[in-house]
């Protein structure tokens, strides 16, 4: 996670309700964690497909809704994961399904010019129209920002609210 994403998360923290129940999808700490932006969370759960630092539960790909149930979290965070998913459409649908009505979905992923970074694989670069009309369907986009040192290698950062 870049310092630019960390700064963006800090900038939106005031929009997130205190005492929230937060789920982070893809929580294995490789180079930073969004946890720091959610200091006032009532509960913060980190899940990943493999064990590691900041992983509370290992959940197989496609098993999130089965493990936690729909509408379970006030906030669902997924930073720098969608590009590594074999099925980002299903994963994004799960992120929305896990979020309570009026809850928040926070997603970041590299823009089109971002360099390849295999961990273990790097499949996708997702454009804004895909977020706006497909991936975050059922949500209102509150904030969409391109953050980073230069637009060609920056990261798309989304804050969305699930419809009631």
C-alpha positions in Angstrom: 0.0 0.0 0.0 1.5 3.3 -1.1 1.7 6.4 1.2 -0.7 8.0 -1.3 -3.4 5.5 -0.5 -2.7 5.8 3.3 -3.1 9.6 3.0 -6.4 9.1 1.0 -7.7 6.7 3.6 -6.9 9.3 6.4 -8.7 12.0 4.4 -12.0 10.0 4.2 -11.8 8.6 7.8 -14.1 11.4 9.0 -16.9 10.2 6.7 -16.9 6.7 8.3 -19.0 6.3 11.4 -17.1 5.7 14.7 -17.7 2.5 16.4 -18.2 0.7 13.1 -17.8 -3.0 12.4 -15.2 -3.2 9.7 -14.1 -6.0 7.4 -10.9 -5.8 5.4 -10.7 -8.2 2.4 -7.2 -8.9 1.4 -5.7 -8.0 4.8 -2.3 -9.7 4.6 0.1 -6.9 5.3 2.6 -6.8 2.5 3.6 -3.1 2.6 1.1 -1.3 4.9 -2.4 -1.7 6.2 -5.6 0.3 6.1 -6.2 -0.6 9.8 -4.6 2.6 10.9 -7.4 4.7 9.3 -10.0 2.9 11.4 -8.8 3.5 15.0 -12.3 4.1 16.2 -13.8 0.9 14.9 -15.7 -1.3 17.3 -14.4 -4.4 15.5 -11.9 -4.8 12.7 -11.6 -8.2 11.0 -9.0 -9.0 8.4 -9.5 -11.8 5.9 -7.3 -13.2 3.2 -6.9 -16.3 1.1 -3.6 -17.1 2.9 -2.2 -16.7 6.4 0.0 -13.7 7.3 0.4 -10.6 9.3 -3.0 -8.9 10.0 -5.0 -11.9 8.8 -7.6 -12.9 11.4 -9.4 -15.5 9.2 -8.4 -17.4 6.1 -11.3 -17.5 3.8 -11.2 -19.3 0.4 -11.8 -17.3 -2.8 -15.6 -17.0 -3.1 -16.3 -17.8 0.5 -16.8 -14.4 2.1 -20.6 -14.2 2.1 -20.8 -17.9 3.2 -18.5 -17.1 6.1 -19.9 -13.8 7.3 -23.4 -13.5 5.8 -25.0 -10.6 3.8 -25.3 -7.1 5.3 -22.9 -7.9 8.2 -20.6 -4.9 8.2 -20.8 -1.1 8.5 -17.6 -0.8 6.4 -15.9 -3.2 3.9 -12.4 -2.3 2.8 -10.6 -3.9 -0.1 -7.3 -2.2 -1.0 -5.0 -3.4 -3.8 -6.8 -6.7 -4.2 -9.1 -6.7 -7.2 -6.3 -6.7 -9.7 -5.1 -10.0 -8.2 -8.5 -11.7 -8.2 -9.3 -14.3 -10.9 -12.9 -13.1 -10.6 -13.1 -9.4 -9.7 -16.8 -9.2 -10.6 -17.8 -11.8 -8.0 -15.4 -10.3 -5.4 -16.9 -6.8 -5.9 -20.4 -8.2 -5.7 -19.5 -9.9 -2.4 -18.0 -6.7 -1.0 -21.3 -4.9 -1.7 -23.4 -7.9 -0.3 -21.3 -7.9 2.9 -22.1 -4.2 3.5 -25.1 -3.1 5.5 -27.6 -0.8 3.8 -26.1 2.7 4.1 -22.8 1.2 4.9 -19.6 2.0 3.1 -17.5 0.1 0.6 -13.9 1.3 0.2 -11.9 0.0 -2.8 -8.6 0.8 -4.3 -6.8 -0.6 -7.3 -4.1 0.4 -9.7 -4.9 2.6 -12.7 -4.2 1.6 -16.3 -0.6 2.7 -16.3 0.4 1.2 -13.0 3.3 -1.3 -13.4 2.8 -5.0 -13.1 3.2 -6.4 -9.6 2.7 -10.1 -9.2 1.6 -11.2 -5.7 1.2 -14.0 -6.8 -0.5 -12.9 -10.0 -1.6 -9.5 -11.5 -4.6 -9.9 -13.8 -6.5 -6.6 -14.2 -6.5 -2.8 -14.5 -10.0 -1.6 -13.8 -11.3 1.6 -15.3 -13.7 4.0 -13.7 -16.7 3.0 -15.8 -16.4 -0.5 -14.6 -16.5 0.7 -11.0 -19.3 3.1 -11.6 -21.6 0.8 -13.5 -20.6 -2.8 -12.7 -18.4 -3.3 -9.7 -20.1 -1.0 -7.3 -23.6 -1.6 -8.5 -26.1 -0.9 -5.7 -23.9 1.8 -4.3 -23.7 5.6 -4.5 -20.2 6.8 -5.3 -19.2 9.4 -2.7 -15.6 9.9 -3.7 -13.5 8.7 -6.7 -9.9 9.9 -6.7 -6.8 9.1 -8.7 -3.9 9.2 -6.2 -0.2 8.8 -6.7 2.8 10.6 -7.9 1.7 10.7 -11.6 -1.6 9.9 -13.2 -0.1 7.2 -15.4 0.9 5.1 -12.4 -1.6 6.1 -9.8 -4.3 4.2 -7.9 -8.1 4.6 -8.2 -9.6 5.1 -4.7 -13.3 4.7 -4.2 -15.6 5.5 -1.3 -19.1 4.3 -2.0 -22.3 3.9 0.1 -24.6 1.0 -0.3 -28.1 1.9 -1.2 -30.8 1.4 1.5 
